Amino acid sequence: MYISHANETNDARKHLNLTEDSKVILFFGHVRSYKGVDTLLGAVSHMKKDFANLKCIIAGKNWVPWDDPFQKIIDENNLNSIVEADLEYVPSSKVKYLYSAADVVVLPYKKFDSQSGPGNIALAFHKPLVVSKVGGLPDLVQNQDMIFEPGNVDELTQKIKAVLTDKKLEESLIEDSKVLAKKYSWDEIAKQTV
């Protein structure tokens, strides 16, 4: 598995034309109405005054009308310089840069019945995760404070801000992701199955 370290984070940010001191939030995966991109954009609009260097990357094939509500939220809240939307299929060669550049990966889904590919990739990259309380998403975090009620913009805002401002919390979430990446690895699953 590819693992992100500080110098790889900086290299990835250079590759994506981000500054080294950016605070980077990543939403990765197909954009669908139930995935809560509007909730994430609401949280970003609340945080923009707190971080001069905030960036939110939304990367993944778009399957819904983007202009309303998503672009409308971006325009109404002056988020065009903060939000980068890459709404096409993301080639695997770019995935490593997106995850390596991120400070936190957010899965703000409103409903969800299964497991998350983007969440498992975040674990492989040892990234802090903030997830909504739906489906199997809570299984992707050990710290229950990183789980929020679906659609709750204020709660999501507080949790992302905590990760971006509290170095100790960020480090503990990275360690949690390392533990869970090992727990959900093919080798470990094979051992449990046997």
Backbone torsions as a table, in degrees:
resi	resn	phi	psi	omega
1	MET	NA	145.5	177.7
2	TYR	-78.8	130.7	-177.6
3	ILE	-121.5	134.6	-176.5
4	SER	-90.9	135.6	174.0
5	HIS	-126.2	173.6	-174.2
6	ALA	-55.2	-48.0	-178.4
7	ASN	-67.3	-32.6	176.2
8	GLU	-68.9	-33.5	175.6
9	THR	-62.1	-47.2	180.0
10	ASN	-64.6	-41.3	177.5
11	ASP	-62.1	-43.0	179.6
12	ALA	-63.5	-40.4	179.1
13	ARG	-65.4	-39.6	175.7
14	LYS	-61.2	-44.1	-179.6
15	HIS	-60.1	-35.7	-178.5
16	LEU	-94.5	8.6	-179.2
17	ASN	60.3	40.8	175.1
18	LEU	-109.9	150.6	176.5
19	THR	-77.8	154.9	-178.8
20	GLU	-62.0	-30.7	-177.2
21	ASP	-91.4	9.5	177.4
22	SER	-62.2	148.9	170.1
23	LYS	-102.6	108.2	-168.0
24	VAL	-109.2	122.0	175.3
25	ILE	-105.2	132.6	-180.0
26	LEU	-118.2	128.8	163.8
27	PHE	-112.0	121.7	-177.7
28	PHE	-126.1	139.7	176.6
29	GLY	125.8	173.3	178.8
30	HIS	-54.5	137.2	176.8
31	VAL	-91.7	113.6	178.3
32	ARG	-132.6	160.4	-173.0
33	SER	-61.2	-34.5	-177.3
34	TYR	-77.5	-5.7	-174.1
35	LYS	-85.9	-0.3	169.5
36	GLY	73.8	26.9	177.9
37	VAL	-60.4	-34.6	177.4
38	ASP	-63.5	-37.2	176.6
39	THR	-63.6	-44.4	178.7
40	LEU	-62.5	-44.1	179.7
41	LEU	-63.2	-36.5	175.6
42	GLY	-62.0	-43.1	178.8
43	ALA	-64.3	-42.3	179.1
44	VAL	-61.0	-40.8	179.4
45	SER	-64.3	-33.6	176.2
46	HIS	-69.9	-30.5	-174.0
47	MET	-90.6	-15.1	-171.0
48	LYS	-58.5	-30.6	180.0
49	LYS	-75.4	-18.8	-177.0
50	ASP	-89.3	-18.7	-176.0
51	PHE	-134.0	115.9	179.4
52	ALA	-69.2	-23.6	-172.5
53	ASN	-117.3	33.4	-177.9
54	LEU	-74.8	136.1	174.3
55	LYS	-134.9	136.6	175.1
56	CYS	-123.3	117.6	179.3
57	ILE	-103.9	124.7	175.1
58	ILE	-112.9	111.0	-172.9
59	ALA	-127.6	119.4	177.5
60	GLY	156.6	157.4	-178.6
61	LYS	-60.1	131.2	-179.4
62	ASN	-90.4	129.9	-178.7
63	TRP	-117.5	8.0	-177.5
64	VAL	-134.8	163.6	175.0
65	PRO	-59.6	125.4	-176.4
66	TRP	-84.9	-40.4	-172.4
67	ASP	-57.5	-40.8	179.3
68	ASP	-133.2	109.3	25.0
69	PRO	-104.2	-15.3	-164.7
70	PHE	-65.9	-55.8	-179.6
71	GLN	-63.5	-32.6	177.5
72	LYS	-61.3	-43.6	177.3
73	ILE	-63.0	-43.9	179.9
74	ILE	-60.3	-48.2	-178.5
75	ASP	-65.6	-46.9	-176.8
76	GLU	-64.3	-26.4	-177.4
77	ASN	-107.8	13.4	179.0
78	ASN	52.1	51.7	-177.4
79	LEU	-104.4	6.7	-174.7
80	ASN	-60.2	-30.7	179.5
81	SER	-84.8	-10.1	-177.5
82	ILE	-101.7	-42.0	-175.1
83	VAL	-92.3	127.0	172.8
84	GLU	-113.4	117.1	-179.5
85	ALA	-108.1	115.6	176.3
86	ASP	-109.3	92.1	-166.0
87	LEU	-98.6	25.5	175.8
88	GLU	-111.5	173.5	173.6
89	TYR	-57.1	132.0	-179.3
90	VAL	-95.8	115.8	179.5
91	PRO	-65.6	149.9	-177.2
92	SER	-58.4	-28.1	179.2
93	SER	-65.5	-22.3	-179.6
94	LYS	-93.3	-21.0	-176.1
95	VAL	-56.6	-44.1	-177.7
96	LYS	-61.1	-36.1	179.7
97	TYR	-69.3	-42.2	-179.6
98	LEU	-61.7	-49.7	-178.7
99	TYR	-69.7	-39.3	-179.7
100	SER	-65.0	-34.1	-178.6
101	ALA	-75.6	-20.4	-172.1
102	ALA	-77.0	141.3	169.6
103	ASP	-86.3	-32.4	-178.1
104	VAL	-151.4	141.7	175.5
105	VAL	-107.3	130.8	-176.6
106	VAL	-116.4	129.7	174.7
107	LEU	-117.6	89.6	-172.3
108	PRO	-93.0	32.2	-172.1
109	TYR	-56.7	143.0	178.0
110	LYS	-87.8	-31.6	172.4
111	LYS	-150.7	151.9	-174.8
112	PHE	-172.9	134.7	-174.1
113	ASP	-114.2	0.7	-174.5
114	SER	-136.0	-150.7	179.4
115	GLN	-97.9	164.2	-174.6
116	SER	-113.7	118.4	173.5
117	GLY	-61.1	-50.1	178.7
118	PRO	-58.8	-34.4	178.5
119	GLY	-67.5	-41.0	178.5
120	ASN	-68.3	-33.3	174.9
121	ILE	-65.0	-41.3	178.0
122	ALA	-58.7	-40.4	177.4
123	LEU	-62.8	-42.6	-179.7
124	ALA	-61.9	-30.8	178.3
125	PHE	-91.2	3.3	177.9
126	HIS	59.2	46.6	-178.1
127	LYS	-100.6	143.5	170.9
128	PRO	-62.0	140.9	179.9
129	LEU	-122.2	140.9	168.1
130	VAL	-120.7	124.8	-173.4
131	VAL	-131.5	154.3	174.6
132	SER	-84.3	162.4	-175.1
133	LYS	-87.1	67.3	178.0
134	VAL	-140.3	150.4	175.5
135	GLY	49.6	-136.9	-179.0
136	GLY	-90.0	5.2	-176.2
137	LEU	-59.8	-41.2	179.5
138	PRO	-60.1	-20.9	177.5
139	ASP	-68.8	-13.6	-176.8
140	LEU	-87.1	-2.7	178.6
141	VAL	-132.1	146.9	174.3
142	GLN	-94.5	-32.8	-179.4
143	ASN	-83.4	108.4	-176.2
144	GLN	-63.9	-16.5	176.7
145	ASP	-70.0	-10.9	-179.4
146	MET	-95.7	13.0	177.2
147	ILE	-110.3	132.9	-179.8
148	PHE	-127.9	159.6	178.9
149	GLU	-69.3	133.4	-178.7
150	PRO	-53.7	134.3	176.8
151	GLY	81.0	-3.2	-176.9
152	ASN	-87.5	95.5	-175.9
153	VAL	-62.3	-44.1	-177.6
154	ASP	-63.2	-43.0	180.0
155	GLU	-65.5	-43.1	178.0
156	LEU	-62.3	-42.7	178.9
157	THR	-56.4	-48.5	-178.6
158	GLN	-60.7	-40.9	-175.8
159	LYS	-70.9	-42.1	177.9
160	ILE	-65.1	-44.4	179.5
161	LYS	-58.7	-39.8	179.0
162	ALA	-59.6	-45.3	-179.5
163	VAL	-64.3	-40.5	-175.2
164	LEU	-77.4	-15.3	-176.4
165	THR	-114.8	-18.8	-175.0
166	ASP	-109.0	100.2	-176.4
167	LYS	-60.3	-39.7	-179.7
168	LYS	-63.5	-43.1	177.5
169	LEU	-62.5	-46.0	179.9
170	GLU	-57.5	-45.5	-179.4
171	GLU	-64.1	-39.2	179.3
172	SER	-68.2	-34.9	178.1
173	LEU	-70.3	-34.4	175.2
174	ILE	-63.2	-44.4	177.9
175	GLU	-62.4	-41.1	176.9
176	ASP	-58.9	-43.1	-179.4
177	SER	-64.8	-36.6	176.8
178	LYS	-62.2	-44.4	-179.8
179	VAL	-62.7	-46.4	-177.9
180	LEU	-70.4	-33.7	176.6
181	ALA	-60.4	-41.0	178.5
182	LYS	-68.3	-43.0	-178.8
183	LYS	-60.0	-38.8	-176.5
184	TYR	-96.4	9.3	179.5
185	SER	-69.5	156.4	179.5
186	TRP	-59.2	-39.4	179.9
187	ASP	-60.5	-45.3	-177.8
188	GLU	-68.4	-40.5	177.9
189	ILE	-64.0	-39.4	177.6
190	ALA	-62.4	-43.2	178.2
191	LYS	-60.8	-44.6	-179.2
192	GLN	-65.4	-37.6	179.9
193	THR	-66.5	-43.1	178.3
194	VAL	-65.3	NA	NA
